Amino acid sequence: MANTLKELAGMPMKGSPYFDENRWVSPLNFLDGAMAKRLPKKVAIHDVTLRDGEQTCGLVWREDDRVRIGEALNELGVDRIEVGMPIISEEEGNAVRRLKKMKLNSELVAFCRAMPKDLDAALEVGVDRIIVEHAINPYLNEYVYHRTMEQVVDTVTDCIEYVKKNGTKVSFMGWDATRAPIDYTLEAFKRIAHNAHPETMAFVDSFGVGTPYAIQFAFEELRKVVPEETGLEFHVHNEFGMAMGSVIAAIVGGARTIHSSINGLGERTGNVATEQVAAALKILLNIDTGVDISKIGEVSRLVQDISHIAPADNSPVVGGRLFWVESGSVVDALDRLNSAGIQAAMTPYMPQLVGRPGPFVKIGAFSGKASIRYYVRLRGIEATEEQLEDILDRVHAEGRIRKAVLEDSVLESITASVMGKA
């Protein structure tokens, strides 16, 4: 840090779990009353970019895309990479074979319906783990699959046992579980857990309709009926913008693996974003996911380039304008707090933590004199108060005309004109 922080009485900062040279988050997160005691030290990330991410309408991964993204996810440090459904195409199978030869640290996982042909295709390409999925919703099971709960349990159990006999790890994934009665969900999970003994079981909020409170409750109830040795996982979509909140609630309730995708790709509103899960758990709660969060920016951009789908400019962690600052009062506070020894002043963390540049002070119609002073000082220009006012007036006028923050070339021209250098 450029300056040594002089701490205030009653609010220690240095050495606290919520503050360091790169971040300043809430001390509330670490109070026992805020469930800090119930949080694990490690949570695994099961990345679904290559499977559920491809269900983004209009998106198709080719074989080389899968391999390059798979390599990047491994370098990022996710525990698992859900590579797709080998039954779907030869390209998916070939991509798995190529990734398998690379001897990645991340597990390669195939997504399979509870059907023998899906399982055989996955086993043939040599994945490390198979997810056996089935709806856990009585209406879907009645009208889509034409199965009773007993038939669902028997079908899933047969599939899980088949995978285990072939020496491959297996997980069960019960989708659309949040729209089912909780008693139905608990009974189905309980029977499958005790009959088939999958290594882990994923509870799925397929349509993002469970509130975080409901998700925490569901996991607490699941933990009561599923054997302790059976790990619990959470897969969630972001229909109402609650996905990240639900992830934290699920972890408090007992989930230890989170399904997520880079840039939040996925069907409809997408999955909870891998970058948000990794960054939020590490920065807000000091929970390790194994992910090197300094590589997030690089991997996000790779997926953006390959998919041709850009995150919103204000998207958490990876948004293009996330670390831009224009408001005069914010720039003034940023400058003063930086001088006091606080780097993560007007953002909760420094962008370099997640492999991003910045922060950037942008000059435009809403800038104040503090912004202009900050701008000229960074460029080694000494300006009088009168000159600062003149630059500010011209910046305001130009910003309103352009309806945008000003490019450096425009600012340089305005500054040079005022300083008598043009």
C-alpha positions as CSV (number, residue, x, y, z in Angstrom):
1,M,0.0,0.0,0.0
2,A,1.3,3.5,-0.9
3,N,0.4,4.9,2.5
4,T,0.1,3.4,6.0
5,L,-3.4,3.2,7.2
6,K,-4.1,4.9,10.5
7,E,-7.0,2.9,12.0
8,L,-10.0,4.4,13.7
9,A,-10.9,3.4,17.2
10,G,-13.6,0.6,17.4
11,M,-13.0,-0.5,13.8
12,P,-9.8,-2.6,13.4
13,M,-8.9,-3.2,9.8
14,K,-5.4,-4.7,9.4
15,G,-5.3,-8.4,10.1
16,S,-9.1,-8.7,10.0
17,P,-10.8,-11.3,7.8
18,Y,-12.7,-8.6,5.8
19,F,-9.8,-6.2,4.9
20,D,-6.4,-6.4,3.2
21,E,-4.6,-4.4,0.6
22,N,-6.8,-5.7,-2.2
23,R,-10.3,-5.9,-0.6
24,W,-12.6,-4.3,1.9
25,V,-15.8,-6.2,2.5
26,S,-18.3,-6.5,5.3
27,P,-17.4,-7.5,8.9
28,L,-21.0,-8.8,9.2
29,N,-20.0,-11.8,7.0
30,F,-17.8,-13.1,9.8
31,L,-20.0,-12.7,12.8
32,D,-21.2,-16.0,14.4
33,G,-24.7,-14.7,14.3
34,A,-24.4,-14.4,10.5
35,M,-23.7,-18.2,10.3
36,A,-19.9,-17.8,10.0
37,K,-19.5,-21.0,12.1
38,R,-21.5,-23.0,9.6
39,L,-19.4,-22.2,6.6
40,P,-16.9,-24.7,5.2
41,K,-13.3,-23.9,4.4
42,K,-13.6,-25.5,0.9
43,V,-16.3,-25.7,-1.7
44,A,-15.9,-27.5,-5.0
45,I,-16.8,-25.9,-8.4
46,H,-18.4,-28.2,-11.0
47,D,-18.3,-26.1,-14.2
48,V,-21.1,-26.7,-16.7
49,T,-20.0,-24.2,-19.4
50,L,-19.5,-27.0,-22.0
51,R,-22.8,-28.7,-21.4
52,D,-25.5,-26.4,-19.8
53,G,-23.7,-23.4,-21.2
54,E,-24.2,-24.7,-24.7
55,Q,-28.0,-24.7,-24.0
56,T,-27.8,-20.9,-24.4
57,C,-30.1,-20.4,-27.3
58,G,-28.1,-20.4,-30.6
59,L,-24.8,-21.4,-29.1
60,V,-22.9,-24.5,-30.5
61,W,-19.5,-25.6,-29.3
62,R,-17.3,-27.3,-31.9
63,E,-14.8,-29.9,-30.9
64,D,-11.8,-27.5,-30.8
65,D,-13.9,-25.0,-28.8
66,R,-14.6,-27.7,-26.1
67,V,-10.9,-28.6,-25.9
68,R,-9.7,-25.0,-25.6
69,I,-12.3,-24.1,-23.0
70,G,-11.6,-27.3,-21.2
71,E,-7.9,-26.5,-21.0
72,A,-8.7,-23.1,-19.7
73,L,-11.1,-24.4,-17.0
74,N,-8.4,-26.8,-15.9
75,E,-5.9,-23.9,-15.7
76,L,-8.4,-21.9,-13.8
77,G,-8.6,-24.7,-11.2
78,V,-12.2,-25.9,-11.2
79,D,-12.7,-29.3,-9.6
80,R,-14.8,-30.7,-12.4
81,I,-15.5,-30.0,-16.0
82,E,-18.9,-31.2,-17.3
83,V,-17.8,-31.9,-20.9
84,G,-21.3,-32.6,-22.4
85,M,-23.3,-35.6,-23.4
86,P,-21.2,-38.0,-25.4
87,I,-24.4,-39.6,-26.8
88,I,-25.2,-36.4,-28.7
89,S,-22.4,-36.3,-31.2
90,E,-19.0,-37.8,-32.2
91,E,-17.5,-34.3,-31.7
92,E,-18.3,-34.4,-28.0
93,G,-16.8,-37.8,-27.7
94,N,-13.6,-36.8,-29.5
95,A,-13.3,-33.7,-27.4
96,V,-13.4,-35.8,-24.2
97,R,-10.8,-38.2,-25.6
98,R,-8.5,-35.3,-26.4
99,L,-8.9,-33.7,-23.0
100,K,-8.4,-37.1,-21.3
101,K,-5.0,-37.5,-23.0
102,M,-3.9,-34.2,-21.5
103,K,-4.2,-35.7,-18.0
104,L,-5.9,-32.6,-16.5
105,N,-6.3,-32.1,-12.8
106,S,-10.0,-31.3,-13.2
107,E,-12.4,-34.3,-13.3
108,L,-14.1,-34.8,-16.7
109,V,-17.8,-35.4,-16.2
110,A,-20.4,-36.6,-18.6
111,F,-24.1,-35.7,-18.3
112,C,-26.4,-38.6,-18.9
113,R,-30.1,-39.3,-18.9
114,A,-31.2,-42.3,-17.0
115,M,-30.8,-44.4,-20.1
116,P,-28.3,-47.3,-20.8
117,K,-27.3,-45.9,-24.2
118,D,-26.3,-42.6,-22.6
119,L,-24.3,-44.4,-20.0
120,D,-22.5,-46.6,-22.5
121,A,-21.5,-43.6,-24.7
122,A,-20.0,-41.9,-21.6
123,L,-18.2,-45.0,-20.4
124,E,-16.8,-45.6,-23.9
125,V,-15.0,-42.2,-24.0
126,G,-13.5,-42.7,-20.6
127,V,-14.9,-39.8,-18.5
128,D,-13.9,-39.7,-14.8
129,R,-17.5,-39.3,-13.5
130,I,-21.0,-39.6,-14.8
131,I,-24.0,-37.6,-13.7
132,V,-27.3,-39.6,-13.9
133,E,-30.1,-37.1,-14.2
134,H,-33.9,-37.4,-13.8
135,A,-36.7,-35.0,-12.9
136,I,-37.8,-34.9,-9.3
137,N,-41.2,-33.4,-9.9
138,P,-44.4,-35.6,-9.8
139,Y,-46.0,-33.7,-12.7
140,L,-43.0,-34.1,-15.0
141,N,-42.7,-37.8,-14.0
142,E,-46.4,-38.4,-14.6
143,Y,-47.0,-36.5,-17.9
144,V,-43.5,-36.5,-19.5
145,Y,-41.8,-39.7,-18.3
146,H,-45.0,-41.7,-17.4
147,R,-43.3,-43.0,-14.2
148,T,-44.3,-43.3,-10.6
149,M,-41.8,-42.4,-7.9
150,E,-41.1,-46.0,-7.4
151,Q,-40.3,-46.4,-11.1
152,V,-38.1,-43.3,-11.1
153,V,-36.1,-44.6,-8.1
154,D,-35.8,-48.1,-9.7
155,T,-34.6,-46.6,-13.0
156,V,-32.1,-44.3,-11.4
157,T,-30.8,-47.0,-9.1
158,D,-30.2,-49.4,-11.9
159,C,-28.3,-46.7,-13.9
160,I,-26.1,-45.8,-10.9
161,E,-25.3,-49.4,-10.1
162,Y,-24.4,-50.0,-13.7
163,V,-21.9,-47.1,-13.7
164,K,-20.4,-48.2,-10.5
165,K,-19.9,-51.7,-11.7
166,N,-17.9,-50.3,-14.6
167,G,-15.6,-48.6,-12.2
168,T,-16.6,-45.0,-12.8
169,K,-17.6,-42.4,-10.2
170,V,-21.3,-41.5,-10.3
171,S,-23.5,-38.6,-9.1
172,F,-27.3,-38.2,-9.2
173,M,-28.9,-35.0,-10.3
174,G,-32.6,-34.4,-9.5
175,W,-33.8,-31.5,-11.6
176,D,-36.9,-29.3,-11.2
177,A,-36.8,-30.2,-7.5
178,T,-37.9,-26.7,-6.3
179,R,-41.3,-26.9,-8.0
180,A,-42.0,-30.3,-6.3
181,P,-43.5,-30.7,-2.9
182,I,-40.7,-31.0,-0.4
183,D,-41.9,-34.3,1.0
184,Y,-41.8,-35.8,-2.5
185,T,-38.3,-34.5,-3.1
186,L,-37.0,-35.7,0.2
187,E,-38.5,-39.1,-0.2
188,A,-37.0,-39.5,-3.7
189,F,-33.6,-38.4,-2.7
190,K,-33.7,-40.6,0.4
191,R,-34.6,-43.7,-1.5
192,I,-32.1,-43.2,-4.3
193,A,-29.3,-42.4,-1.7
194,H,-30.0,-45.6,0.3
195,N,-30.7,-47.9,-2.6
196,A,-28.0,-46.8,-5.0
197,H,-25.4,-45.0,-2.9
198,P,-24.2,-42.4,-5.4
199,E,-21.1,-40.5,-4.3
200,T,-23.0,-37.2,-4.5
201,M,-26.5,-35.9,-5.2
202,A,-27.3,-32.6,-6.8
203,F,-30.5,-30.7,-5.9
204,V,-31.5,-28.5,-8.8
205,D,-33.5,-25.2,-8.9
206,S,-34.0,-25.5,-12.7
207,F,-36.0,-22.4,-13.0
208,G,-34.6,-20.2,-10.3
209,V,-37.8,-20.1,-8.4
210,G,-36.6,-21.0,-4.9
211,T,-35.7,-18.0,-2.6
212,P,-32.4,-18.3,-0.8
213,Y,-34.3,-19.0,2.4
214,A,-36.1,-21.8,0.7
215,I,-32.9,-23.2,-0.7
216,Q,-31.2,-23.2,2.7
217,F,-34.2,-25.0,4.2
218,A,-34.2,-27.6,1.5
219,F,-30.6,-28.5,2.0
220,E,-31.0,-28.6,5.8
221,E,-33.8,-31.1,5.3
222,L,-31.9,-33.1,2.6
223,R,-28.9,-33.4,5.0
224,K,-31.3,-35.1,7.5
225,V,-32.4,-37.8,5.1
226,V,-29.3,-38.4,3.0
227,P,-26.3,-40.3,4.5
228,E,-23.5,-38.1,5.8
229,E,-21.0,-39.7,3.4
230,T,-23.2,-38.6,0.4
231,G,-22.1,-35.2,-0.7
232,L,-24.7,-32.6,-1.6
233,E,-24.5,-30.4,-4.7
234,F,-26.4,-27.4,-6.0
235,H,-27.4,-26.4,-9.5
236,V,-29.3,-23.2,-10.1
237,H,-30.5,-20.9,-12.8
238,N,-30.9,-17.1,-12.5
239,E,-34.5,-16.3,-13.5
240,F,-35.0,-13.7,-10.7
241,G,-31.4,-12.7,-10.1
242,M,-31.1,-14.8,-6.9
243,A,-28.7,-17.4,-8.1
244,M,-25.6,-16.2,-6.2
245,G,-27.6,-15.6,-3.0
246,S,-29.1,-19.1,-3.3
247,V,-25.6,-20.5,-3.7
248,I,-24.5,-19.1,-0.4
249,A,-27.7,-20.3,1.2
250,A,-27.2,-23.8,-0.1
251,I,-23.7,-23.8,1.3
252,V,-24.9,-22.7,4.7
253,G,-27.5,-25.5,4.4
254,G,-24.9,-28.2,3.6
255,A,-24.0,-28.1,-0.1
256,R,-20.3,-28.6,-0.8
257,T,-20.3,-28.5,-4.6
258,I,-21.7,-25.8,-6.8
259,H,-22.6,-26.1,-10.5
260,S,-21.8,-23.0,-12.5
261,S,-20.8,-21.7,-15.9
262,I,-18.4,-19.1,-17.2
263,N,-20.1,-15.7,-17.9
264,G,-23.3,-17.3,-16.6
265,L,-24.0,-19.1,-19.9
266,G,-27.0,-21.4,-19.9
267,E,-30.6,-21.9,-20.8
268,R,-32.8,-18.8,-20.6
269,T,-31.2,-16.5,-17.9
270,G,-28.3,-18.9,-17.6
271,N,-26.6,-20.6,-14.7
272,V,-25.0,-18.9,-11.7
273,A,-21.7,-17.7,-13.1
274,T,-18.5,-19.5,-12.2
275,E,-16.6,-16.2,-11.8
276,Q,-19.2,-15.0,-9.4
277,V,-19.1,-18.1,-7.3
278,A,-15.3,-18.3,-7.1
279,A,-14.8,-14.5,-6.4
280,A,-17.7,-14.1,-4.0
281,L,-16.8,-17.2,-1.9
282,K,-13.1,-16.2,-1.8
283,I,-13.5,-12.4,-1.4
284,L,-16.6,-12.2,0.8
285,L,-16.2,-15.3,2.9
286,N,-12.6,-16.6,2.6
287,I,-13.9,-19.9,1.3
288,D,-11.5,-21.7,-1.0
289,T,-12.8,-23.2,-4.3
290,G,-9.4,-24.2,-5.7
291,V,-9.9,-21.5,-8.4
292,D,-7.1,-19.1,-9.2
293,I,-9.3,-16.0,-9.2
294,S,-6.5,-13.9,-10.9
295,K,-7.2,-15.9,-14.1
296,I,-11.0,-15.2,-14.1
297,G,-10.7,-12.2,-16.5
298,E,-8.6,-14.2,-19.0
299,V,-11.0,-17.2,-19.0
300,S,-14.1,-15.1,-19.2
301,R,-12.7,-13.2,-22.2
302,L,-11.8,-16.5,-23.9
303,V,-15.3,-17.8,-23.5
304,Q,-16.7,-14.5,-24.7
305,D,-14.5,-14.6,-27.8
306,I,-15.4,-18.2,-28.7
307,S,-19.2,-17.9,-27.9
308,H,-19.6,-14.3,-29.3
309,I,-21.7,-13.6,-26.3
310,A,-20.5,-10.8,-24.1
311,P,-21.5,-10.3,-20.4
312,A,-23.3,-7.1,-19.7
313,D,-21.0,-4.1,-19.1
314,N,-22.2,-4.0,-15.4
315,S,-22.0,-7.8,-14.9
316,P,-20.4,-8.7,-11.6
317,V,-16.7,-9.6,-11.7
318,V,-16.3,-9.5,-15.6
319,G,-18.4,-6.6,-16.8
320,G,-16.6,-4.3,-19.2
321,R,-17.3,-1.1,-17.3
322,L,-17.3,-2.6,-13.8
323,F,-14.3,-0.7,-12.7
324,W,-15.0,2.6,-14.3
325,V,-15.6,5.6,-12.0
326,E,-17.1,8.9,-13.2
327,S,-19.1,10.6,-10.4
328,G,-17.2,13.5,-9.0
329,S,-18.0,12.7,-5.4
330,V,-16.9,9.1,-5.8
331,V,-13.6,10.1,-7.4
332,D,-13.0,12.5,-4.5
333,A,-13.7,9.8,-1.9
334,L,-11.5,7.4,-3.9
335,D,-8.6,9.9,-3.9
336,R,-8.9,10.7,-0.2
337,L,-9.2,7.0,0.9
338,N,-6.3,6.0,-1.3
339,S,-4.2,8.7,0.3
340,A,-5.3,7.4,3.7
341,G,-3.9,3.9,2.8
342,I,-7.1,2.2,1.6
343,Q,-6.7,0.9,-2.0
344,A,-10.1,-1.0,-2.3
345,A,-11.9,2.3,-1.5
346,M,-14.9,2.7,-3.8
347,T,-15.0,-0.9,-5.0
348,P,-15.2,-3.9,-2.7
349,Y,-12.0,-5.4,-4.2
350,M,-9.2,-4.3,-6.5
351,P,-9.8,-5.5,-10.1
352,Q,-6.3,-7.1,-10.3
353,L,-7.6,-9.7,-7.8
354,V,-9.7,-11.2,-10.6
355,G,-7.3,-10.5,-13.5
356,R,-8.9,-7.2,-14.6
357,P,-7.3,-3.8,-15.2
358,G,-8.3,-0.6,-13.4
359,P,-9.9,1.1,-11.6
360,F,-10.3,3.8,-14.2
361,V,-11.4,7.3,-13.5
362,K,-13.6,8.3,-16.4
363,I,-14.3,12.0,-17.2
364,G,-17.7,13.1,-18.5
365,A,-20.8,15.1,-17.8
366,F,-21.1,13.9,-14.2
367,S,-17.4,14.6,-13.2
368,G,-16.6,17.0,-10.5
369,K,-13.5,19.2,-9.9
370,A,-12.0,16.4,-7.9
371,S,-12.1,14.2,-11.0
372,I,-10.3,16.9,-13.1
373,R,-7.7,17.4,-10.3
374,Y,-7.1,13.7,-10.2
375,Y,-6.8,13.5,-14.0
376,V,-4.3,16.3,-14.3
377,R,-2.2,15.2,-11.3
378,L,-1.8,11.7,-12.8
379,R,-0.4,13.3,-15.9
380,G,2.0,15.6,-14.0
381,I,0.1,18.8,-15.0
382,E,0.0,21.7,-12.5
383,A,-3.2,23.6,-12.9
384,T,-4.7,26.5,-11.0
385,E,-8.2,26.4,-9.5
386,E,-9.4,28.7,-12.3
387,Q,-7.9,26.4,-14.9
388,L,-9.5,23.3,-13.3
389,E,-12.9,25.1,-13.4
390,D,-12.4,26.0,-17.0
391,I,-11.5,22.3,-17.9
392,L,-14.5,21.1,-15.9
393,D,-16.9,23.5,-17.7
394,R,-15.7,22.3,-21.1
395,V,-15.8,18.6,-20.0
396,H,-19.5,19.0,-18.9
397,A,-20.5,20.7,-22.1
398,E,-18.7,18.0,-24.3
399,G,-20.0,15.2,-22.2
400,R,-23.6,16.3,-22.6
401,I,-23.2,16.7,-26.3
402,R,-21.6,13.2,-26.7
403,K,-23.7,11.5,-24.1
404,A,-20.7,9.4,-23.1
405,V,-17.5,9.6,-21.1
406,L,-14.8,11.3,-23.0
407,E,-11.9,9.6,-24.7
408,D,-8.4,10.5,-23.7
409,S,-7.7,12.3,-26.9
410,V,-10.7,14.6,-26.3
411,L,-9.6,15.2,-22.7
412,E,-6.0,15.9,-23.8
413,S,-7.3,18.4,-26.4
414,I,-9.5,20.2,-23.8
415,T,-6.7,20.3,-21.2
416,A,-4.1,21.5,-23.7
417,S,-6.4,24.3,-24.9
418,V,-7.0,25.5,-21.3
419,M,-3.4,25.3,-20.4
420,G,-2.4,27.3,-23.4
421,K,-0.6,24.4,-25.1
422,A,-2.9,24.2,-28.2
